[in-house]
Amino acid sequence: MQNHVLTVSCKSTRGIVAAISGYLAEQECNIVDSAQFDDLNTDQFFMRVSFISEKGVSAADIRAGFAAVADKFKMNYGFHDSAHRMKVLLMVSRFGHCLNDLLYRWKIGALPIEIVGVVSNHFEYQKVVVNHDIPFHHIPVTKANKPQAEARIMNVVEQTGTELIVLARYMQILSDQMCQKMSGKIINIHHSFLPSFKGPNPYKQAYERGVKLIGATAHYVTADLDEGPIIEQDIARITHAQSAADYVSIGRDVESQVLARAVHAHIHHRTFINGNRTVVFPASPGSYASERMG
C-alpha cells in the first residue's frame, strides 16, 4: 500500500477537517497520521495528513477528485508520495561540519534525500564529495563575478531538478532575485548569537562576554539577511571553565543537529510558512529516532 501525504493551508473556517477526512474515507483511504493548527492571529489553517490507499485508488484519481474540496475552501494544497526522495543541492564554503553531518545521515539512510550535487566557492571538500559519488561544482564568487556565479548555480539547480537548496555553512549572500525565485526552498544555518555578536568570529566574542548558552538557528532564506522564517533551533549550556575553542566545537555540534532536523522536517512536508513565522508539525513516531540522531 502506497503512503501519501496531503498538506493544506487556507483561511480558517468550520468543516475543513470533516471535508478532508470525509473525502479520503470515500476514496477508501485510511488516515495513519494527522496534525492541524489554527492560527488565531492570522486566521489561517494548516494541516498535514498521512494516509494509505487501502483499495489501490491511484494518486492521480485521489488528487483529481480532491479539487472540488479544495475549491470550496480556497485551499493551497499538495499531494506527496512518501517514497519520493527530494532532490537536494548542498552548498558549502570552508566550514565542513554541517556538510559532513548531512552526508553521513544521508549515507546511513537517516536523511532520505537524493543529493544531486554540492556547490562550493572553494576546493576544500571536493575530495570528500567526489568520494561519495556526488557531483562537485566549484563556482568561485567575487564582487566582480557574483551575478555570473549565481547564474551558474541556478543552472545547476535547473539541470538537476533541485527541489531544495541547503546552505551548509555557505558564506556568501544570495541575491534578492535568487531568494525570491527559490522562496521557501532554501534553508540556512547560523549561530544564534545574532544580532549581538556579528562578524567573522562570533564564538570568540561570545567567549569574551562570558555567555552561558550557545545556540543555532535554521531558517528559510529571504532577501532579509538571516531574518527568514525560523524552522528549528537548539541550545547547549556551557560554563566559565570552557575555552573559546570549546565554544566553537560545541557550536558546530549544535549547528549540525539543528540543520539536519530542519531539513528532515522540510523533506517530510511538516513545515508551513506562516508570514514571518513557520508552523512545524512534530515528527511521527516512525521518523522520530532518525531525526533526533546525533
Residue frames relative to the residue before (quaternion, step in Angstrom):
aa qw qx qy qz dx dy dz
M 1.0000 0.0000 0.0000 0.0000 0.00 0.00 0.00
Q 0.3773 -0.7478 0.5097 0.1966 3.55 -0.83 1.03
N 0.2900 -0.7595 0.5617 0.1533 3.55 -0.94 0.95
H 0.0901 -0.7998 0.5933 0.0160 3.56 -0.88 0.99
V 0.2065 -0.7396 0.6228 0.1499 3.53 -1.32 0.39
L 0.1371 -0.7652 0.6257 0.0643 3.53 -0.95 0.97
T 0.0821 -0.7825 0.6160 0.0391 3.58 -0.87 0.98
V 0.0459 -0.8115 0.5810 -0.0420 3.54 -0.92 0.98
S 0.0839 0.7457 -0.6608 0.0175 3.54 -1.16 0.72
C 0.1929 0.7639 -0.5926 0.1680 3.54 -1.01 0.85
K 0.6758 -0.4327 0.3729 0.4658 3.54 -1.31 -0.10
S 0.4824 -0.6895 0.4649 0.2753 3.55 -0.95 0.91
T 0.2095 0.7513 -0.6047 0.1611 3.55 -0.93 0.98
R 0.6376 -0.5340 0.3824 0.4026 3.57 -1.25 0.24
G 0.7963 0.3991 -0.2505 0.3794 3.52 -1.25 0.52
I 0.4659 0.7008 -0.4485 0.3012 3.60 1.23 -0.15
V 0.6841 0.4846 -0.2950 0.4584 3.58 0.79 -1.02
A 0.6521 0.5168 -0.3149 0.4567 3.58 0.94 -0.86
A 0.6554 0.5159 -0.3157 0.4524 3.57 0.97 -0.83
I 0.6726 0.4934 -0.2995 0.4632 3.59 0.93 -0.89
S 0.7006 0.4609 -0.2791 0.4678 3.58 0.78 -1.02
G 0.6366 0.5316 -0.3291 0.4515 3.58 1.04 -0.75
Y 0.6539 0.5092 -0.3172 0.4610 3.56 0.94 -0.85
L 0.6699 0.4950 -0.3092 0.4590 3.60 0.87 -0.91
A 0.6257 0.5263 -0.3377 0.4663 3.60 1.05 -0.71
E 0.6349 0.5318 -0.3228 0.4581 3.58 1.02 -0.80
Q 0.6995 0.4444 -0.2514 0.5000 3.56 1.13 -0.69
E 0.4520 -0.7165 0.4127 0.3347 3.57 1.37 0.25
C 0.4046 0.6729 -0.4936 0.3739 3.51 0.97 1.03
N 0.2758 -0.7559 0.5757 0.1457 3.54 -1.11 0.76
I 0.3286 -0.7386 0.5574 0.1892 3.59 -0.74 1.06
V 0.1528 -0.8172 0.5531 0.0550 3.58 -0.68 1.12
D 0.7907 0.0119 -0.0136 0.6119 3.59 1.20 -0.35
S 0.0528 0.8081 -0.5821 0.0729 3.57 -0.92 0.89
A 0.0275 0.7732 -0.6329 0.0286 3.55 -1.11 0.78
Q 0.0093 0.8043 -0.5934 0.0314 3.56 -1.03 0.79
F 0.0461 -0.7898 0.6114 0.0180 3.55 -1.25 0.47
D 0.1696 -0.7474 0.6355 0.0936 3.53 -1.03 0.93
D 0.2141 -0.7629 0.5973 0.1240 3.58 -0.67 1.10
L 0.2854 -0.8010 0.5048 0.1489 3.56 -0.27 1.27
N 0.6222 0.5470 -0.3454 0.4408 3.60 1.19 -0.40
T 0.7803 0.2940 -0.1607 0.5280 3.58 0.97 -0.79
D 0.3670 -0.7525 0.4653 0.2873 3.58 1.33 -0.15
Q 0.4850 0.6458 -0.4370 0.3960 3.55 1.09 0.81
F 0.2510 -0.7580 0.5906 0.1168 3.53 -1.18 0.75
F 0.0631 -0.7895 0.6105 0.0005 3.57 -1.00 0.90
M 0.0646 0.8044 -0.5868 0.0675 3.57 -0.99 0.83
R 0.0803 -0.7524 0.6522 0.0457 3.52 -1.18 0.75
V 0.0297 -0.8064 0.5893 -0.0383 3.57 -0.73 1.12
S 0.1489 -0.7549 0.6333 0.0824 3.56 -0.87 1.00
F 0.0804 0.8235 -0.5524 0.1012 3.59 -0.70 1.02
I 0.2973 -0.7337 0.5899 0.1592 3.53 -1.32 0.44
S 0.3404 -0.7102 0.5785 0.2123 3.55 -1.01 0.85
E 0.2392 -0.8312 0.4899 0.1094 3.57 -0.19 1.32
K 0.7514 0.3634 -0.2026 0.5121 3.61 1.15 -0.51
G 0.5956 -0.6334 0.3454 0.3533 3.57 1.19 0.41
V 0.2922 0.7393 -0.5502 0.2556 3.59 1.10 0.56
S 0.4696 -0.7126 0.4441 0.2727 3.58 -0.77 1.00
A 0.6144 -0.5565 0.4178 0.3718 3.54 -1.22 0.57
A 0.6301 0.5472 -0.3315 0.4400 3.57 1.03 -0.79
D 0.6724 0.4908 -0.2983 0.4669 3.59 0.97 -0.85
I 0.6352 0.5198 -0.3297 0.4665 3.59 1.02 -0.81
R 0.6613 0.5135 -0.2963 0.4596 3.55 0.97 -0.91
A 0.6703 0.5112 -0.3045 0.4434 3.58 0.87 -0.93
G 0.6941 0.4868 -0.2797 0.4505 3.57 0.90 -0.89
F 0.6293 0.5658 -0.3323 0.4165 3.56 1.13 -0.60
A 0.4893 0.6948 -0.4266 0.3096 3.59 1.17 -0.44
A 0.6408 0.5328 -0.3327 0.4413 3.60 0.99 -0.78
V 0.6393 0.5079 -0.3174 0.4822 3.59 1.04 -0.79
A 0.6662 0.5150 -0.3005 0.4480 3.56 0.92 -0.93
D 0.6492 0.5255 -0.3183 0.4484 3.57 0.95 -0.84
K 0.6276 0.5623 -0.3401 0.4173 3.58 0.97 -0.82
F 0.7900 0.2903 -0.1407 0.5214 3.57 0.97 -0.88
K 0.3968 -0.7358 0.4582 0.3020 3.61 1.33 0.13
M 0.1791 0.8334 -0.4952 0.1680 3.54 0.90 1.04
N 0.2436 -0.6298 0.6994 0.2343 3.46 -1.42 0.42
Y 0.1148 0.8300 -0.5293 0.1331 3.58 -0.53 1.10
G 0.0525 -0.7871 0.6127 0.0486 3.52 -1.30 0.30
F 0.2458 -0.7262 0.6211 0.1624 3.55 -1.18 0.69
H 0.0650 -0.8157 0.5744 -0.0209 3.57 -0.82 1.00
D 0.3788 -0.6981 0.5667 0.2190 3.54 -1.05 0.87
S 0.4238 -0.7373 0.4649 0.2463 3.59 -0.57 1.12
A 0.6442 0.5310 -0.3219 0.4466 3.58 1.17 -0.48
H 0.5431 0.6341 -0.3969 0.3814 3.58 1.24 -0.33
R 0.2413 -0.7513 0.5988 0.1374 3.56 -0.93 0.94
M 0.3966 -0.7449 0.4902 0.2180 3.53 -0.51 1.21
K 0.4084 -0.7074 0.5270 0.2346 3.55 -1.02 0.88
V 0.0494 -0.8316 0.5503 -0.0571 3.54 -0.52 1.28
L 0.1766 -0.7523 0.6280 0.0918 3.54 -1.02 0.91
L 0.2144 -0.7816 0.5769 0.1014 3.57 -0.74 1.10
M 0.0908 -0.7843 0.6119 0.0469 3.57 -1.10 0.73
V 0.0229 0.8124 -0.5750 0.0937 3.58 -0.84 1.01
S 0.2769 -0.7279 0.5964 0.1946 3.54 -1.25 0.46
R 0.8242 -0.2423 0.1703 0.4826 3.61 -0.51 -1.12
F 0.6464 0.4580 -0.3332 0.5112 3.61 1.24 -0.07
G 0.1547 -0.8735 0.4604 0.0336 3.58 -0.34 1.25
H 0.4024 0.7508 -0.4700 0.2314 3.61 1.20 0.00
C 0.6785 0.4692 -0.3048 0.4760 3.62 0.92 -0.80
L 0.6210 0.5373 -0.3369 0.4606 3.58 1.00 -0.77
N 0.6837 0.4840 -0.2928 0.4610 3.60 0.80 -0.99
D 0.6431 0.5254 -0.3239 0.4534 3.58 1.00 -0.78
L 0.6701 0.4914 -0.2983 0.4695 3.58 0.91 -0.89
L 0.6372 0.5248 -0.3262 0.4605 3.58 0.99 -0.81
Y 0.6531 0.5105 -0.3141 0.4627 3.58 0.98 -0.83
R 0.6686 0.4929 -0.3047 0.4660 3.59 0.85 -0.91
W 0.6355 0.5193 -0.3192 0.4739 3.56 1.05 -0.80
K 0.6715 0.5274 -0.3023 0.4238 3.58 0.88 -0.95
I 0.7461 0.3874 -0.2258 0.4922 3.61 0.95 -0.81
G 0.5828 -0.6287 0.3559 0.3719 3.59 1.27 0.06
A 0.4788 0.6784 -0.4389 0.3433 3.59 1.23 0.10
L 0.7415 0.2436 -0.1643 0.6032 3.57 1.26 -0.37
P 0.1483 -0.8496 0.5020 0.0639 3.60 0.10 1.29
I 0.3145 0.7214 -0.5454 0.2883 3.55 0.15 1.34
E 0.3454 -0.6644 0.5986 0.2844 3.54 -1.36 0.08
I 0.2101 -0.7765 0.5827 0.1153 3.58 -0.46 1.18
V 0.2097 -0.8270 0.5142 0.0880 3.57 -0.36 1.25
G 0.7959 -0.1751 0.1061 0.5697 3.58 1.23 -0.19
V 0.2593 -0.7156 0.6203 0.1895 3.51 -1.40 0.17
V 0.1652 -0.7705 0.6118 0.0684 3.55 -0.87 1.04
S 0.0827 0.7893 -0.6055 0.0596 3.56 -0.96 0.85
N 0.3869 -0.7008 0.5484 0.2418 3.53 -1.18 0.62
H 0.7086 0.3198 -0.2413 0.5809 3.59 1.33 0.25
F 0.5168 -0.6701 0.4562 0.2752 3.57 -1.31 0.23
E 0.3740 0.7851 -0.4573 0.1860 3.61 1.25 -0.19
Y 0.8125 0.2926 -0.1276 0.4878 3.61 0.85 -0.91
Q 0.2949 0.7777 -0.5057 0.2291 3.57 1.21 0.37
K 0.6880 0.4862 -0.2947 0.4510 3.60 0.80 -0.98
V 0.6287 0.5379 -0.3336 0.4518 3.58 0.97 -0.85
V 0.6871 0.4892 -0.2796 0.4588 3.56 0.88 -0.97
V 0.6746 0.4964 -0.2952 0.4598 3.58 0.86 -0.97
N 0.6331 0.5368 -0.3315 0.4485 3.60 1.05 -0.72
H 0.6614 0.4557 -0.3006 0.5142 3.58 1.26 -0.32
D 0.4508 -0.7057 0.4287 0.3390 3.58 1.33 0.18
I 0.4693 0.6322 -0.4546 0.4165 3.54 1.05 0.89
P 0.5015 -0.6585 0.4618 0.3187 3.64 -0.88 0.84
F 0.1782 -0.7744 0.6021 0.0775 3.55 -0.96 0.95
H 0.1036 -0.7994 0.5915 0.0199 3.57 -0.83 1.04
H 0.1564 -0.7794 0.6017 0.0779 3.56 -0.51 1.19
I 0.0687 0.7875 -0.6033 0.1055 3.56 -0.52 1.22
P 0.2044 -0.8043 0.5468 0.1111 3.61 -0.06 1.25
V 0.1757 -0.7864 0.5881 0.0694 3.55 -1.11 0.75
T 0.0443 0.7603 -0.6461 0.0501 3.54 -0.93 1.01
K 0.6767 -0.4635 0.3547 0.4488 3.58 -1.25 0.15
A 0.6804 0.5177 -0.2875 0.4317 3.54 1.04 -0.82
N 0.8060 0.3059 -0.1458 0.4853 3.60 0.94 -0.85
K 0.2972 0.8111 -0.4763 0.1643 3.60 1.24 0.13
P 0.6710 0.4793 -0.3353 0.4556 3.67 0.79 -0.79
Q 0.6592 0.5051 -0.3068 0.4649 3.58 0.99 -0.82
A 0.6404 0.5250 -0.3208 0.4597 3.57 1.02 -0.83
E 0.6687 0.4912 -0.3025 0.4691 3.56 0.95 -0.84
A 0.6056 0.5410 -0.3502 0.4667 3.58 1.09 -0.64
R 0.6366 0.5145 -0.3244 0.4742 3.60 1.05 -0.75
I 0.6293 0.5247 -0.3335 0.4662 3.59 1.03 -0.78
M 0.6788 0.4816 -0.2960 0.4688 3.58 0.88 -0.91
N 0.5924 0.5525 -0.3656 0.4585 3.58 1.14 -0.54
V 0.6251 0.5132 -0.3250 0.4902 3.59 1.07 -0.78
V 0.6274 0.5474 -0.3267 0.4472 3.58 0.96 -0.89
E 0.7174 0.4583 -0.2571 0.4573 3.56 0.81 -1.01
Q 0.6832 0.4962 -0.2986 0.4448 3.59 0.92 -0.86
T 0.7293 0.4182 -0.2359 0.4874 3.60 1.07 -0.69
G 0.4139 -0.7087 0.4746 0.3182 3.59 1.22 -0.24
T 0.1527 0.8324 -0.5167 0.1298 3.57 1.14 0.67
E 0.2057 -0.7861 0.5759 0.0900 3.55 -0.93 1.01
L 0.7892 0.0893 -0.0425 0.6061 3.57 1.24 -0.43
I 0.1838 -0.7422 0.6350 0.1105 3.56 -1.07 0.86
V 0.1152 -0.7825 0.6099 0.0488 3.56 -0.92 0.97
L 0.2310 -0.7638 0.5910 0.1179 3.55 -0.66 1.14
A 0.0799 -0.8225 0.5629 -0.0153 3.54 -0.03 1.38
R 0.7355 -0.3427 0.1402 0.5674 3.52 0.67 1.27
Y 0.2395 0.7253 -0.5821 0.2786 3.52 0.73 1.21
M 0.2136 -0.8556 0.4673 0.0637 3.55 -0.32 1.29
Q 0.5298 0.5673 -0.4520 0.4396 3.55 0.92 0.97
I 0.4215 -0.6965 0.5222 0.2539 3.55 -1.05 0.79
L 0.3379 -0.7473 0.5410 0.1865 3.56 -0.82 1.01
S 0.5489 -0.6331 0.4363 0.3280 3.56 -1.09 0.69
D 0.6393 -0.5149 0.4044 0.4034 3.55 -1.27 0.41
Q 0.6307 0.5558 -0.3327 0.4272 3.56 1.00 -0.82
M 0.6829 0.4690 -0.2914 0.4783 3.59 0.89 -0.90
C 0.6297 0.5400 -0.3330 0.4483 3.59 1.00 -0.81
Q 0.6832 0.4789 -0.2859 0.4713 3.56 0.97 -0.85
K 0.6545 0.5216 -0.3142 0.4482 3.58 0.98 -0.84
M 0.7678 0.2968 -0.1519 0.5471 3.58 1.06 -0.81
S 0.1684 0.8302 -0.5157 0.1282 3.59 1.13 0.58
G 0.8234 0.1660 -0.1609 0.5183 3.56 -0.83 1.04
K 0.7033 0.4384 -0.2541 0.4985 3.59 1.31 0.10
I 0.6601 0.4149 -0.3228 0.5366 3.59 1.24 0.43
I 0.0913 -0.7906 0.6049 0.0252 3.57 -0.81 1.04
N 0.1137 -0.7957 0.5942 0.0295 3.57 -0.93 0.96
I 0.1981 -0.7586 0.6079 0.1253 3.57 -1.25 0.46
H 0.1542 0.7723 -0.6120 0.0726 3.56 -1.05 0.71
H 0.6461 -0.4980 0.3983 0.4194 3.54 -1.30 0.24
S 0.4413 -0.7143 0.4842 0.2461 3.56 -1.18 0.52
F 0.4060 0.7133 -0.4800 0.3100 3.58 1.11 0.60
L 0.4976 0.6516 -0.4361 0.3710 3.58 1.25 -0.17
P 0.6148 -0.1923 -0.7624 -0.0617 1.61 -2.05 1.42
S 0.4119 0.7623 -0.4443 0.2277 3.62 1.22 -0.02
F 0.8152 0.1501 -0.0452 0.5576 3.58 0.79 -1.04
K 0.0056 -0.8108 0.5824 -0.0578 3.54 -0.16 1.33
G 0.6106 0.5922 -0.3951 0.3470 3.54 -1.30 0.11
P 0.7542 -0.4624 0.2628 0.3850 3.56 -1.34 0.03
N 0.8031 0.2321 -0.1161 0.5364 3.62 1.11 -0.47
P 0.0221 -0.8532 0.5210 0.0076 3.60 0.57 1.10
Y 0.6323 0.5485 -0.3514 0.4194 3.61 1.03 -0.68
K 0.6236 0.5185 -0.3403 0.4759 3.58 1.07 -0.67
Q 0.6384 0.5164 -0.3218 0.4714 3.57 1.00 -0.82
A 0.6515 0.5120 -0.3129 0.4644 3.58 0.98 -0.85
Y 0.6297 0.5325 -0.3273 0.4613 3.57 1.02 -0.80
E 0.6796 0.4998 -0.2878 0.4533 3.56 0.91 -0.91
R 0.6909 0.4359 -0.2709 0.5092 3.57 1.20 -0.49
G 0.4342 -0.7427 0.4278 0.2771 3.59 1.29 -0.07
V 0.1860 0.8015 -0.5492 0.1462 3.59 0.98 0.74
K 0.3407 -0.7643 0.5215 0.1669 3.58 -1.15 0.61
L 0.7356 0.2954 -0.2065 0.5736 3.58 1.30 -0.03
I 0.1250 -0.7495 0.6454 0.0776 3.53 -1.06 0.83
G 0.0130 -0.8299 0.5571 -0.0278 3.56 -0.85 0.93
A 0.1809 -0.7483 0.6222 0.1425 3.52 -1.39 0.03
T 0.1691 -0.7830 0.5954 0.0613 3.53 -1.19 0.69
A 0.1254 -0.7487 0.6466 0.0747 3.55 -1.00 0.90
H 0.0701 0.8149 -0.5661 0.1029 3.57 -0.80 0.99
Y 0.5485 -0.5598 0.4902 0.3813 3.52 -1.31 0.24
V 0.4392 -0.7066 0.4984 0.2436 3.54 -1.04 0.83
T 0.0109 -0.7621 0.6472 -0.0113 3.52 -1.04 0.94
A 0.7057 -0.4391 0.3314 0.4466 3.56 -1.29 -0.01
D 0.6356 0.4833 -0.3273 0.5053 3.60 1.19 -0.45
L 0.4391 -0.7479 0.4348 0.2425 3.57 -0.36 1.27
D 0.8681 -0.0278 -0.0306 0.4947 3.57 -0.86 1.12
E 0.6164 0.5482 -0.3509 0.4432 3.60 1.15 0.53
G 0.3809 0.7390 -0.4798 0.2803 3.60 1.20 0.37
P 0.7098 -0.4545 0.3200 0.4327 3.60 -1.27 0.29
I 0.3893 -0.7522 0.4940 0.1965 3.56 -0.75 1.14
I 0.2567 -0.7728 0.5675 0.1213 3.55 -0.96 0.98
E 0.8131 -0.0465 0.1179 0.5682 3.57 0.81 -1.05
Q 0.0065 0.7785 -0.6276 0.0096 3.56 -1.17 0.69
D 0.0482 0.7760 -0.6289 -0.0062 3.54 -1.29 0.33
I 0.2137 -0.7706 0.5889 0.1169 3.53 -1.32 0.33
A 0.1497 -0.7350 0.6472 0.1362 3.53 -1.37 0.25
R 0.3621 -0.7340 0.5327 0.2154 3.58 -0.90 0.93
I 0.0901 -0.7890 0.6073 0.0245 3.56 -1.03 0.85
T 0.3303 -0.7447 0.5494 0.1855 3.58 -1.28 0.27
H 0.6988 -0.4692 0.3498 0.4113 3.52 -1.35 0.16
A 0.6309 0.5760 -0.3282 0.4031 3.60 1.18 -0.52
Q 0.6344 0.5468 -0.3382 0.4293 3.58 1.21 -0.27
S 0.4561 -0.7157 0.4789 0.2247 3.52 -1.09 0.86
A 0.6900 -0.4394 0.3627 0.4464 3.54 -1.34 0.07
A 0.6266 0.5314 -0.3306 0.4644 3.60 1.06 -0.72
D 0.6148 0.5357 -0.3406 0.4681 3.58 1.09 -0.71
Y 0.6090 0.5600 -0.3463 0.4423 3.56 1.02 -0.82
V 0.6682 0.5052 -0.2941 0.4603 3.56 0.90 -0.96
S 0.6722 0.5083 -0.2951 0.4501 3.59 0.88 -0.96
I 0.6711 0.4810 -0.2937 0.4817 3.56 0.89 -0.93
G 0.6451 0.5407 -0.3146 0.4388 3.56 0.98 -0.87
R 0.6476 0.5203 -0.3207 0.4550 3.57 0.99 -0.80
D 0.6297 0.5313 -0.3329 0.4586 3.58 1.02 -0.77
V 0.6682 0.4964 -0.2999 0.4661 3.57 0.92 -0.93
E 0.6330 0.5400 -0.3284 0.4472 3.58 0.94 -0.87
S 0.6678 0.5221 -0.3017 0.4364 3.57 0.87 -0.98
Q 0.6966 0.4756 -0.2782 0.4596 3.56 0.88 -0.95
V 0.6547 0.5152 -0.3163 0.4538 3.57 0.96 -0.84
L 0.6571 0.5025 -0.3175 0.4636 3.59 0.92 -0.86
A 0.6477 0.5185 -0.3265 0.4528 3.61 0.91 -0.87
R 0.6706 0.4916 -0.3099 0.4611 3.60 0.92 -0.82
A 0.6341 0.5257 -0.3312 0.4603 3.58 1.04 -0.74
V 0.6507 0.4999 -0.3100 0.4801 3.58 0.95 -0.86
H 0.6359 0.5393 -0.3190 0.4506 3.57 0.97 -0.90
A 0.6598 0.5030 -0.3082 0.4655 3.58 0.94 -0.86
H 0.6740 0.5075 -0.3025 0.4436 3.57 0.91 -0.90
I 0.7079 0.4724 -0.2884 0.4388 3.60 0.76 -0.96
H 0.6914 0.4215 -0.2773 0.5171 3.59 1.23 -0.38
H 0.4864 -0.7183 0.4027 0.2923 3.56 1.28 0.45
R 0.4088 0.7128 -0.4693 0.3232 3.55 1.00 0.87
T 0.6614 0.4968 -0.3028 0.4733 3.59 1.27 0.00
F 0.0441 -0.7692 0.6374 0.0064 3.55 -1.10 0.82
I 0.3373 -0.7203 0.5634 0.2236 3.58 -0.84 0.91
N 0.0622 -0.7974 0.5988 -0.0425 3.54 -0.79 1.13
G 0.7700 -0.2260 0.1125 0.5859 3.56 0.36 1.27
N 0.7869 -0.2250 0.2072 0.5359 3.56 -0.69 -1.12
R 0.6686 0.4590 -0.2833 0.5119 3.57 1.29 0.05
T 0.2992 -0.7235 0.5732 0.2416 3.57 -1.29 -0.07
V 0.2711 -0.6617 0.6621 0.2245 3.47 -1.40 0.35
V 0.0030 -0.7990 0.5999 -0.0415 3.59 -0.67 1.10
F 0.2393 -0.7836 0.5593 0.1261 3.56 -0.42 1.22
P 0.5430 -0.6428 0.4266 0.3315 3.62 -0.99 0.77
A 0.5971 -0.5714 0.4304 0.3630 3.53 -1.24 0.52
S 0.4857 -0.6305 0.5145 0.3191 3.53 -1.14 0.65
P 0.6900 -0.5095 0.3058 0.4132 3.62 -1.12 0.53
G 0.6567 0.5490 -0.3186 0.4072 3.59 0.99 -0.75
S 0.7598 0.3574 -0.2004 0.5048 3.59 1.14 -0.55
Y 0.4553 0.7296 -0.4326 0.2706 3.58 1.25 -0.22
A 0.6655 0.5306 -0.3236 0.4133 3.59 0.84 -0.92
S 0.6917 0.4675 -0.2953 0.4645 3.56 0.87 -0.88
E 0.6396 0.5298 -0.3392 0.4418 3.59 1.03 -0.67
R 0.7249 0.4321 -0.2464 0.4764 3.58 0.95 -0.82
M 0.4109 0.7371 -0.4623 0.2722 3.55 1.28 -0.12
G 0.5916 0.5637 -0.4273 0.3868 3.57 -1.00 0.77
